[in-house]
Amino acid sequence: MVVLEISELIRNPIRTGIQRVVRELIRRWPQDIPMRLARLEDGQGLVPVPEAVKAILIGNTPRAEGSCFAKLSAQIAQACAQDVDPLPPEPALLVPELFCDPARSRFYYQLLTQNSGAAAFIVYDFIPWLYPEAIHVTQSAHMMPYLRLIRLASKLAFISARTRSDYQTRIMRGAGVEGPVLRLGADGIGLEKQSFEPTRRDFVYVGSLDGRKNQHLVLQAFQQLWEQGLQAPLVLVGRAFEATDVSAFELLDGHPLFQWRRHATDDALRDILRRARGTIFASTLEGYGLPPVESLYAGIPVICSQQVPSISDFPGGEVIRLSETTPGKIREAVLQLMNDGFAQRAWAAAAGLRLGTWADFARQTAQWICSD
């Protein structure tokens, strides 16, 4: 029996970031490998989570589908009050979340001190510790207990080779375990395969405005292109973090070639991508980078920083790699993709890719947990 400890998702049931990965892991978990959900309660330890909560989290109930955060939280709290069978003794325990909760850290520190393999962890990245300034972190003391757990644990998996390399070379200085890389699924958007048409002219950037994904550089590139007469719309999809300066984007409100969709449903995102000639992902600091592979899964080529781990081993033509993330390089890439002949070749290359799904990710994770 595998037990997924998902306290953060129970407390904060948003649909982005790590919570999205956890939702997909639960949704796609292979049926032939028994799995239960649990949460940690201070003073009680692991507490089983009712099946009704699982249905709410993965959107299998009419009330949960499309529910706002407050409604989801209320539904989860109500469902958690139900009676449920106890957890089995000594399960294979998987922690698929990053956390800073002191009580949770104490629980796992005591557990791992007794047995370093008593819990397995999926590790996403080390950005908060290695590059705190990039995500506006000024105080890191509250995050150190989790890092101490990762240093102590002997059963780790990573979402990219780069994250594993950071762990081995910078966190453990060569003394770390050789955990597997579990590639995230590329089929989460649920968009049917697209085909190229010269009438497709939109460029779409999916990603939160958090100060490190460089949407401001993309905007500068398009402003220069618009001044030169290029009629290519730019659509940004993603919320802005509180510390991010968004004044340049707000100044373009109402511009005929610019849209900023701060909140977009899955249906709205699919409609946006059905008009895309290409997508852009100019971040240079990611643990993985889902938007590029989700675009490629739908057959849409990508302009992407070459530092993004998720595209590191792709053969070539489907991704226009940015050797430097500058407005000039972005401008050159957009002009390349605006050429119909070049675009047709890029689309053909994207159509030929075979990318992993969330079901693949869940199966690989379950097999890894059960491998001992």
N, C-alpha and C positions, 0 to 999 in steps of 0.2 A: 504494500500500500504506500502510495506517495501522498504526502501532505504538503500543500502549497500554503505557506504562511503569508497572508496578503493584508496585513493590518493597515497599511497606508491606503490601499485602494478602498477598503471598507470605510475609512475615515474621510477620504478625499476622492470620491468617485468621478474624477474628470476623465475625459476621453482622449487626452493627448499625452505625449511623452512616454515615460516608463509605464504609466497606468494603461496606456493603449497596448503596449506589449503584453502586460499581464492579462488584460482582457482577452487578447487573441490567444494567448497560451491556454487560458481556461476554455475558451470557445472551441479550440481545435484539438484539445487533448485527446489522444487516441483511446478509443473506447475499450480496447483490450487490456489496458493498464489501469487498474483501480486508482482513483484519485479522490481526495477529500480536500476541502478548504478549511483554513483555520485562521484565527487572529490571536494576538497576544493581549492578555489583560494583566495589568500590574497586580501582582499578588496571586494570580490564578494560573499563570503560565499559558500554554496553548489551549485555546477554546475553540471547539468545532463551530463551523459556520453552516447554517441550514442550507439545503438545496434551493430554497426559495431565493436566497441571496444570490446564488450563482445565476439563476434565471434573470434576476434584475440586472446584475452586472453585465451580462452579455446581451441584454436587450431582447430576451425571449418572452417578455410579458408585454401585453398591450400598454400598460401604464408606463413601463420603463422605456420603451422605444421613444426617443426624442425628448425624454423628460429633462427638465432643467436640473441643475445641481441640487438645489434645495429640495425638490421633490424626490430625486433619487436618494438623497441622504435620509429623508424621512421614511421612505419605503424600506431602505436597508435596515434602519434602526428598528422598525416594526417587525421585519422578518427575523432579525437577530434575536428577538425575544421568544421565538418559538423553541419548543423542546427539540433536542436533537441527540442522536446516539453519540456516545463518547468516542474519542479518537482511539485508534488501535495503539497498543504499546509499541514503542520504538519504531515508528514509521520512518520511511525515507523522507527526510524533511528538506524541502526546497524553499529558499527565500529568493523570489524573483524581483525584489524591490531594493531600492536605495533608501536609507532612512537616517534620521538624526535623533530619533526619540531616545532619551536617556534610559528609560526602563527597558526598552527593547534591546538596546546595546548591552545593558547589564545582563539580561537573560542569555544572550548569545555568547557573551564573554565567558560566563560561568559554564555554559554548555561546551564550548570549544576548548576551554582550558582542560576539561576532563577528557574530551575526545575531539580532536581537530577535524574529524570527518563526520561529526554528528549532524551537521547541517551543511547543505550545499548552497552556493550563492551564484547567481548570474550577475556578472560585473559589466556595467555599461560603459563607463569611462572614468578617467581621473581628472577631468577638467577642473572641478572645484578645488582640488589640491595643487595641481600643477600650473593652472592658468586662472587663478581666482579673479584677477583684474578683468578678464574677458567677460565674466558673468556678474560683475559688480559685487563680488564678495570682498568685504573689508575685514570681517572677523571669521576665522576658520576653526576656532576652538571647539565649537559645537559639532563640527563634522569629523573631528579626529577619532572619536570612538568607533565609528563605522570603518574607518581606514585600519584601525587596530584589529578589528575583526577579520578583515580581508587578509591582513598579514598573518593572522593566526590560523585561518581556515586552510584545510588541505584539499577541499573539493570545490573547485571554482571552474566556471565556464565563462567565456567572453563573447561579446557580440561582434568583435572584429579582431583581426590580427594586430591592428595598431594598439587597441586596448590591452591585448595580451602582452605586446612588446613593452608598453609603458609599465605594466605591472612587473614584468620580469626585470627590466633594466633600471627603472627609476623608483619603483616602490619597494622591490625586494632586492635590488642590486645583485641580480644573478642567482638568488637563492630560492626563487619561487617555484611553485608546482607548474607542471606542463598541462594546463587545462585545455579543453577543446574550444574551438571557435564555432559558435552556433549562429549561423546567418539568419537574420530576421526575414520575415515573409515580405514578398513584394506585391501581393495581391489584395491588400487591405482596402483599397479604394472601391473595388468591385466594378471597375470600368471595363466595358467590352473593348476588344482590340480595335484600335483606330487605324485609319488609312489616310495616306497623304492626299491632300487636295491643294492646289495653288491658292485657292481662296482662303485657306487657313492662314491668318496673319498674326494672331495673338501670341504673346510670350507671357508665360505664367510662372510666378515665383510663389511656391508654397512653403511657408515657414514663419514662425513667430519672429517679430521684430524685437530682438533681444540684445542688439548691439554687436553681435559677432557673426551674423549671417550676411552682412554687407549689402543689405537692400539699398542703402543710401548710395553705394557705388553703382549699382545697377540703375538706379534712378538717374544718376548723373549721366551715365552712358546713353540712356534713352532720351534724355533732354537734348543732348548733343545731336542725336540722330533725328529727332523731331525738327530741330533747327535746320538740319540739312535737307528736310523734306520727306523723310521716311515715314510712311503711314503704317506704323506697326504698333498696335496697342500693347501696353504693359499692364498686367493684372497681378497685384499682390494679394495673397490670401494668408491671413494670420493676424493674431492679436498682438498688441504691443505690450512689452513689459513696462512696468511703471517707471523704471529708471532710463528708458530709451527716449532719446530726442526724436520726435516724429514731426517736428514743425515743417520740414521740407516736404513731407508727404501731404500734410494737411493743406499746405499752400496750393497744391494741385487739385484740390477738391473741385470737381466740375470740369476738369480738363477732358476734352473729347477722346484722348488716347490713353487715359490713365484711370484705373480703378483700384481702390483699396478695399477689399472685402475683409473687414475685421473679424467677422464671424460668418462662416459658411457651413451649411449642412452638408452631409455626404452627397445628397442629390445635387445641391448647388455646385459643389466642387466638380462632380462629374460633368455637369453642363458646361462649366468653365473650360475643362480640359477637352471637351469635344470640339472646341473652337481653336485649340492651341496648335501653333506651328511647331513650337518647342517649349520646353520648360527651362528654368534657370535655377541653379543652386550654387551661390557664390561663397558659401561659408568655408572658412579655412580651419575650423576647429570643431570637430565632431567626433563622437564615439562611433557613429555609424553613418547616418544620413539616409533616412527612409525616402524622402520625396524623389530623389533621382531614380531609384530602382522602381518605385511605384509608377513613375512616368514611363520608364522603359518597359515595364510589364504590359502597359497598355499600348506599346508600340510607338510612343512619342519620344523623339530624341531629346537629349539634354545638353545644355551648356553648363559645365560644372567645374568647380575648382578641383585641380588634380590631387589636392590633399584630402578629399572626402573618402573615408575608408570603404564605403559600400561599392564604389566603382573602381577600386584599385586593380582588380584582376579582369576587367572587361577587355575584349580584344581591340576595340578602337572606334570604328566609324559611327557607332550610335551615340557616342559621347564626344562633344567638343570640349577638350580639356583646357582649362585656363592655367597656363604656366605662372601667370601673375594675376592677382585679383585687382585689376585696375579698370577704371572706366574705359580706357583705350582698348584693352584686351577684350573686355566685354563687348564693346562696340564692334570690334572686328569679328567676333564670333557671331553676333546677331546678323551682321551683313552677310557672312558666309551662309547662314541658314536661311536668309531671305532669297538666296539664289535657288531657283527651282530645281536645277540639276543637282546641286549639292544636297538640297533638302531631300530629294527623292532617294539619293544614296544613303543618307543618314537614316531615313525612315525604313528603308529596306534592311539596314544593319540592325536596327532596333527590333524589327519584326522577327529576325532570325534568332534572337536571344532566347534562352530557356532559363528562366529565373525561378528560384525556390519560392514556395508558398508558406503561409502561416501553418498549414497542416504539416509541412516538412519540418518547420522549426519546432513545433510541438512534439512531433514524433522523435526527432533527434534529442530533444531535451529529456523526454521520458526515458528513452533508451540509455542516455548518459546517467541519469539518476539511478536506474536499475542495473547498471553495469557491474556493480560490486557484489 
